[in-house]
Amino acid sequence: MPKVFSNPKQHIPQVDYIRAIASLMVATFHLGGKSVPVLKYGWLGVQMFFVLSGFIICWAMPEGYNLSMVGKFIYKRVIRIEPPYIVSIGLVLVVNSFWVSQYKIDWINVLFHLGYLNSFLGRPGLNPIYWTLGVEFQYYLFIALFFPLLVKKWGVWVLPILCLIPLLAPIPGTLLFNLLSFFALGILYFLYIRGIKSLLEVTLLALFVATIGAFKNGLLEITVGVIAVVLLALPLKNNSIVSFFSKISFSLYLTHDIVGSRMVIYLGGLLPHGLTSKALAFVCGMLVSIAVAYAFYKLIEEPCFKFSKKIKYPLQA
């Protein structure tokens, strides 16, 4: 069995690095990076998050997980993710009410957000990152049902088969199957780290899955996914700054466009045109985003995280 980390309860520094990097990439993109040659690729942080979820959700599964635990698993994930998501929706509505003149709330669309139904029905998102949360929740449902199969001898071969489906039949863009290659890379790395699958088998499957992902999602996108796996494999050490950004990564992901982007736009209208002014607006927007994310984490996300940890599976009671 690989020696990188073997205790499911231990802290994994590699995860911190991916969370920190991916969240800052996405925030940078939305706060002004779209027009900058290198920073315009910040949206690829989303693909890194997908790969990380593929790995870390499997890593957090209890020993002896079976289908009788599906309800408990989903409940834990809902407690962990939904309250911050719902509060961020409220924040969007409040900010837009003050920011956009004559803003009218589409309450039907808001209700669709609560079940991620807007993604399925083609309704616009209140926040440009919300579609990814819908995909993540679909993955939670997928892994809750398929995890017992994936850890069996031949069960893992269902992954490349499912990844092939979008190449054979059209599927709406916000459904999990269109992006399953990224999650599959993380799942495969988990199976290798836990000693469930050999390096040879995982490598062959990963090459197959990555090839499918390159055709379906793009070579650049799947390359970033592979880089996320490489980061998981590197012997990275704990770092206080990285740890801080890892802790607030979900809060930063939820709130940066709501407050930071507005700050950048507001300062852009006040400051004289020029590169220096744009840089100043970006820095101010990022600092405000980080401050709001930290407050959001302490007040909303952290209590939900602690509460979800208290929910035990039957075998843990």
C-alpha positions as a Python dict, from the first residue, in 0.01 Angstrom:
ca = {
    (1, 'M'): (0, 0, 0),
    (2, 'P'): (133, 351, -84),
    (3, 'K'): (281, 539, 210),
    (4, 'V'): (178, 895, 120),
    (5, 'F'): (-105, 885, 375),
    (6, 'S'): (-278, 579, 509),
    (7, 'N'): (-499, 693, 797),
    (8, 'P'): (-841, 814, 675),
    (9, 'K'): (-864, 1044, 978),
    (10, 'Q'): (-532, 1222, 929),
    (11, 'H'): (-502, 1570, 786),
    (12, 'I'): (-391, 1576, 422),
    (13, 'P'): (-178, 1884, 335),
    (14, 'Q'): (-212, 1813, -37),
    (15, 'V'): (-586, 1874, -14),
    (16, 'D'): (-521, 2215, 142),
    (17, 'Y'): (-302, 2317, -150),
    (18, 'I'): (-560, 2221, -410),
    (19, 'R'): (-843, 2395, -226),
    (20, 'A'): (-640, 2711, -181),
    (21, 'I'): (-511, 2719, -538),
    (22, 'A'): (-844, 2636, -700),
    (23, 'S'): (-1048, 2889, -499),
    (24, 'L'): (-797, 3170, -561),
    (25, 'M'): (-787, 3083, -932),
    (26, 'V'): (-1164, 3111, -965),
    (27, 'A'): (-1180, 3430, -755),
    (28, 'T'): (-901, 3589, -960),
    (29, 'F'): (-1084, 3503, -1281),
    (30, 'H'): (-1410, 3665, -1172),
    (31, 'L'): (-1246, 3971, -1015),
    (32, 'G'): (-1079, 4081, -1335),
    (33, 'G'): (-862, 3799, -1461),
    (34, 'K'): (-1082, 3738, -1764),
    (35, 'S'): (-897, 4007, -1958),
    (36, 'V'): (-542, 3917, -1845),
    (37, 'P'): (-344, 3666, -2059),
    (38, 'V'): (-249, 3421, -1781),
    (39, 'L'): (-523, 3490, -1527),
    (40, 'K'): (-798, 3432, -1783),
    (41, 'Y'): (-750, 3058, -1723),
    (42, 'G'): (-853, 3090, -1360),
    (43, 'W'): (-1185, 2922, -1436),
    (44, 'L'): (-991, 2595, -1456),
    (45, 'G'): (-989, 2592, -1078),
    (46, 'V'): (-1337, 2438, -1110),
    (47, 'Q'): (-1189, 2127, -1272),
    (48, 'M'): (-940, 2099, -987),
    (49, 'F'): (-1228, 2109, -738),
    (50, 'F'): (-1405, 1829, -927),
    (51, 'V'): (-1097, 1605, -913),
    (52, 'L'): (-1048, 1684, -545),
    (53, 'S'): (-1410, 1596, -469),
    (54, 'G'): (-1364, 1266, -651),
    (55, 'F'): (-1085, 1183, -409),
    (56, 'I'): (-1178, 1341, -78),
    (57, 'I'): (-1540, 1227, -63),
    (58, 'C'): (-1427, 867, -113),
    (59, 'W'): (-1150, 918, 144),
    (60, 'A'): (-1407, 1033, 401),
    (61, 'M'): (-1627, 726, 356),
    (62, 'P'): (-1652, 513, 673),
    (63, 'E'): (-1520, 159, 688),
    (64, 'G'): (-1788, -88, 590),
    (65, 'Y'): (-1997, 168, 401),
    (66, 'N'): (-2304, 11, 242),
    (67, 'L'): (-2631, 122, 86),
    (68, 'S'): (-2806, 129, 422),
    (69, 'M'): (-2594, 438, 499),
    (70, 'V'): (-2700, 637, 192),
    (71, 'G'): (-2948, 851, 384),
    (72, 'K'): (-2695, 933, 657),
    (73, 'F'): (-2428, 1017, 399),
    (74, 'I'): (-2656, 1257, 210),
    (75, 'Y'): (-2774, 1411, 536),
    (76, 'K'): (-2415, 1484, 641),
    (77, 'R'): (-2337, 1641, 303),
    (78, 'V'): (-2656, 1852, 309),
    (79, 'I'): (-2575, 1983, 657),
    (80, 'R'): (-2220, 2061, 546),
    (81, 'I'): (-2300, 2233, 216),
    (82, 'E'): (-2660, 2354, 199),
    (83, 'P'): (-2678, 2617, 480),
    (84, 'P'): (-2378, 2817, 346),
    (85, 'Y'): (-2520, 2785, -6),
    (86, 'I'): (-2864, 2909, 102),
    (87, 'V'): (-2718, 3198, 304),
    (88, 'S'): (-2511, 3298, 0),
    (89, 'I'): (-2832, 3306, -206),
    (90, 'G'): (-2976, 3547, 47),
    (91, 'L'): (-2659, 3756, 24),
    (92, 'V'): (-2694, 3768, -355),
    (93, 'L'): (-3051, 3894, -326),
    (94, 'V'): (-2960, 4160, -70),
    (95, 'V'): (-2657, 4288, -263),
    (96, 'N'): (-2845, 4292, -593),
    (97, 'S'): (-3133, 4482, -433),
    (98, 'F'): (-2893, 4760, -333),
    (99, 'W'): (-2665, 4734, -636),
    (100, 'V'): (-2905, 4701, -931),
    (101, 'S'): (-3161, 4976, -979),
    (102, 'Q'): (-3522, 4854, -995),
    (103, 'Y'): (-3405, 4499, -921),
    (104, 'K'): (-3691, 4250, -907),
    (105, 'I'): (-3648, 3911, -746),
    (106, 'D'): (-3758, 3614, -953),
    (107, 'W'): (-3882, 3403, -664),
    (108, 'I'): (-3957, 3102, -885),
    (109, 'N'): (-3594, 3095, -998),
    (110, 'V'): (-3481, 3136, -637),
    (111, 'L'): (-3688, 2832, -536),
    (112, 'F'): (-3537, 2633, -824),
    (113, 'H'): (-3193, 2709, -679),
    (114, 'L'): (-3278, 2532, -354),
    (115, 'G'): (-3283, 2196, -529),
    (116, 'Y'): (-3032, 2289, -800),
    (117, 'L'): (-3326, 2256, -1037),
    (118, 'N'): (-3234, 2573, -1226),
    (119, 'S'): (-2941, 2384, -1379),
    (120, 'F'): (-3172, 2111, -1508),
    (121, 'L'): (-3435, 2354, -1634),
    (122, 'G'): (-3197, 2596, -1807),
    (123, 'R'): (-3278, 2881, -1569),
    (124, 'P'): (-3001, 3138, -1501),
    (125, 'G'): (-2791, 3111, -1188),
    (126, 'L'): (-2794, 3389, -930),
    (127, 'N'): (-2419, 3339, -896),
    (128, 'P'): (-2191, 3221, -1180),
    (129, 'I'): (-2051, 2936, -968),
    (130, 'Y'): (-2380, 2784, -856),
    (131, 'W'): (-2397, 2542, -1149),
    (132, 'T'): (-2088, 2366, -1014),
    (133, 'L'): (-2259, 2306, -679),
    (134, 'G'): (-2537, 2129, -865),
    (135, 'V'): (-2280, 1903, -1029),
    (136, 'E'): (-2114, 1838, -693),
    (137, 'F'): (-2444, 1736, -537),
    (138, 'Q'): (-2508, 1497, -825),
    (139, 'Y'): (-2168, 1345, -748),
    (140, 'Y'): (-2267, 1299, -384),
    (141, 'L'): (-2572, 1104, -499),
    (142, 'F'): (-2359, 904, -742),
    (143, 'I'): (-2090, 808, -492),
    (144, 'A'): (-2349, 731, -222),
    (145, 'L'): (-2495, 466, -452),
    (146, 'F'): (-2190, 344, -642),
    (147, 'F'): (-1916, 346, -377),
    (148, 'P'): (-1979, -14, -261),
    (149, 'L'): (-1944, -124, -625),
    (150, 'L'): (-1633, 83, -703),
    (151, 'V'): (-1429, -81, -427),
    (152, 'K'): (-1506, -431, -553),
    (153, 'K'): (-1266, -623, -780),
    (154, 'W'): (-1415, -528, -1117),
    (155, 'G'): (-1657, -257, -1007),
    (156, 'V'): (-1419, 26, -1090),
    (157, 'W'): (-1450, -53, -1460),
    (158, 'V'): (-1794, 105, -1447),
    (159, 'L'): (-1620, 446, -1436),
    (160, 'P'): (-1483, 453, -1792),
    (161, 'I'): (-1810, 304, -1917),
    (162, 'L'): (-2010, 585, -1757),
    (163, 'C'): (-1759, 844, -1880),
    (164, 'L'): (-1823, 721, -2236),
    (165, 'I'): (-2197, 787, -2222),
    (166, 'P'): (-2179, 1158, -2322),
    (167, 'L'): (-1974, 1067, -2630),
    (168, 'L'): (-2244, 824, -2742),
    (169, 'A'): (-2560, 1020, -2657),
    (170, 'P'): (-2634, 1389, -2600),
    (171, 'I'): (-2668, 1482, -2232),
    (172, 'P'): (-2749, 1830, -2091),
    (173, 'G'): (-2429, 2014, -2004),
    (174, 'T'): (-2490, 2051, -1632),
    (175, 'L'): (-2538, 1680, -1566),
    (176, 'L'): (-2266, 1486, -1387),
    (177, 'F'): (-2191, 1243, -1670),
    (178, 'N'): (-2053, 1525, -1885),
    (179, 'L'): (-1790, 1598, -1619),
    (180, 'L'): (-1746, 1255, -1466),
    (181, 'S'): (-1393, 1214, -1605),
    (182, 'F'): (-1264, 1471, -1355),
    (183, 'F'): (-1428, 1303, -1056),
    (184, 'A'): (-1313, 963, -1187),
    (185, 'L'): (-948, 1072, -1175),
    (186, 'G'): (-987, 1153, -807),
    (187, 'I'): (-1169, 826, -739),
    (188, 'L'): (-895, 628, -911),
    (189, 'Y'): (-626, 795, -705),
    (190, 'F'): (-821, 710, -389),
    (191, 'L'): (-841, 343, -494),
    (192, 'Y'): (-464, 339, -545),
    (193, 'I'): (-379, 516, -219),
    (194, 'R'): (-602, 283, -18),
    (195, 'G'): (-436, -17, -181),
    (196, 'I'): (-762, -134, -338),
    (197, 'K'): (-623, -121, -694),
    (198, 'S'): (-272, -165, -827),
    (199, 'L'): (-71, 117, -981),
    (200, 'L'): (-85, -54, -1321),
    (201, 'E'): (-464, -93, -1320),
    (202, 'V'): (-523, 260, -1196),
    (203, 'T'): (-280, 402, -1453),
    (204, 'L'): (-452, 221, -1741),
    (205, 'L'): (-794, 330, -1625),
    (206, 'A'): (-675, 688, -1571),
    (207, 'L'): (-533, 702, -1924),
    (208, 'F'): (-863, 576, -2061),
    (209, 'V'): (-1067, 821, -1853),
    (210, 'A'): (-833, 1113, -1936),
    (211, 'T'): (-858, 1036, -2308),
    (212, 'I'): (-1237, 1039, -2288),
    (213, 'G'): (-1221, 1364, -2090),
    (214, 'A'): (-992, 1522, -2349),
    (215, 'F'): (-1244, 1448, -2625),
    (216, 'K'): (-1548, 1551, -2420),
    (217, 'N'): (-1420, 1838, -2207),
    (218, 'G'): (-1099, 1951, -2378),
    (219, 'L'): (-729, 1873, -2354),
    (220, 'L'): (-652, 2181, -2141),
    (221, 'E'): (-927, 2099, -1894),
    (222, 'I'): (-828, 1736, -1846),
    (223, 'T'): (-461, 1835, -1820),
    (224, 'V'): (-549, 2057, -1524),
    (225, 'G'): (-735, 1761, -1376),
    (226, 'V'): (-423, 1548, -1407),
    (227, 'I'): (-220, 1827, -1244),
    (228, 'A'): (-459, 1812, -948),
    (229, 'V'): (-384, 1441, -911),
    (230, 'V'): (-10, 1516, -928),
    (231, 'L'): (-52, 1771, -647),
    (232, 'L'): (-224, 1503, -439),
    (233, 'A'): (76, 1275, -494),
    (234, 'L'): (346, 1532, -409),
    (235, 'P'): (504, 1524, -59),
    (236, 'L'): (370, 1869, 34),
    (237, 'K'): (405, 1999, 389),
    (238, 'N'): (162, 2192, 608),
    (239, 'N'): (173, 2566, 552),
    (240, 'S'): (-18, 2819, 763),
    (241, 'I'): (-105, 3047, 471),
    (242, 'V'): (-218, 2758, 255),
    (243, 'S'): (-416, 2619, 547),
    (244, 'F'): (-594, 2953, 593),
    (245, 'F'): (-701, 2974, 230),
    (246, 'S'): (-801, 2608, 236),
    (247, 'K'): (-1033, 2668, 533),
    (248, 'I'): (-1208, 2962, 369),
    (249, 'S'): (-1199, 2813, 18),
    (250, 'F'): (-1568, 2718, 3),
    (251, 'S'): (-1675, 3049, 159),
    (252, 'L'): (-1451, 3239, -80),
    (253, 'Y'): (-1589, 3037, -369),
    (254, 'L'): (-1947, 3121, -267),
    (255, 'T'): (-1906, 3492, -193),
    (256, 'H'): (-1621, 3637, -403),
    (257, 'D'): (-1836, 3728, -701),
    (258, 'I'): (-2113, 3868, -483),
    (259, 'V'): (-1891, 4120, -302),
    (260, 'G'): (-1550, 4126, -470),
    (261, 'S'): (-1668, 4169, -827),
    (262, 'R'): (-1901, 4450, -720),
    (263, 'M'): (-1611, 4621, -546),
    (264, 'V'): (-1394, 4596, -856),
    (265, 'I'): (-1672, 4739, -1075),
    (266, 'Y'): (-1743, 5018, -827),
    (267, 'L'): (-1378, 5124, -798),
    (268, 'G'): (-1338, 5092, -1175),
    (269, 'G'): (-1600, 5362, -1214),
    (270, 'L'): (-1433, 5593, -963),
    (271, 'L'): (-1065, 5559, -1051),
    (272, 'P'): (-905, 5700, -1366),
    (273, 'H'): (-860, 5458, -1653),
    (274, 'G'): (-527, 5280, -1663),
    (275, 'L'): (-341, 4965, -1567),
    (276, 'T'): (-253, 5094, -1220),
    (277, 'S'): (-616, 5171, -1141),
    (278, 'K'): (-726, 4828, -1261),
    (279, 'A'): (-462, 4663, -1046),
    (280, 'L'): (-569, 4867, -743),
    (281, 'A'): (-934, 4781, -798),
    (282, 'F'): (-843, 4412, -829),
    (283, 'V'): (-635, 4411, -509),
    (284, 'C'): (-909, 4589, -315),
    (285, 'G'): (-1170, 4350, -452),
    (286, 'M'): (-961, 4049, -356),
    (287, 'L'): (-892, 4178, -4),
    (288, 'V'): (-1261, 4248, 53),
    (289, 'S'): (-1348, 3904, -83),
    (290, 'I'): (-1103, 3735, 154),
    (291, 'A'): (-1230, 3936, 453),
    (292, 'V'): (-1594, 3857, 376),
    (293, 'A'): (-1507, 3490, 312),
    (294, 'Y'): (-1335, 3463, 651),
    (295, 'A'): (-1635, 3616, 829),
    (296, 'F'): (-1869, 3390, 631),
    (297, 'Y'): (-1660, 3087, 725),
    (298, 'K'): (-1658, 3167, 1098),
    (299, 'L'): (-2025, 3261, 1119),
    (300, 'I'): (-2187, 3017, 874),
    (301, 'E'): (-1963, 2748, 731),
    (302, 'E'): (-1760, 2640, 1035),
    (303, 'P'): (-2066, 2573, 1256),
    (304, 'C'): (-2218, 2362, 976),
    (305, 'F'): (-1892, 2173, 934),
    (306, 'K'): (-1870, 2097, 1307),
    (307, 'F'): (-2233, 1989, 1321),
    (308, 'S'): (-2191, 1755, 1023),
    (309, 'K'): (-1894, 1592, 1200),
    (310, 'K'): (-2118, 1508, 1496),
    (311, 'I'): (-2350, 1303, 1276),
    (312, 'K'): (-2229, 944, 1304),
    (313, 'Y'): (-2278, 649, 1079),
    (314, 'P'): (-2428, 335, 1242),
    (315, 'L'): (-2087, 164, 1258),
    (316, 'Q'): (-1937, 472, 1428),
    (317, 'A'): (-2194, 500, 1704),
}
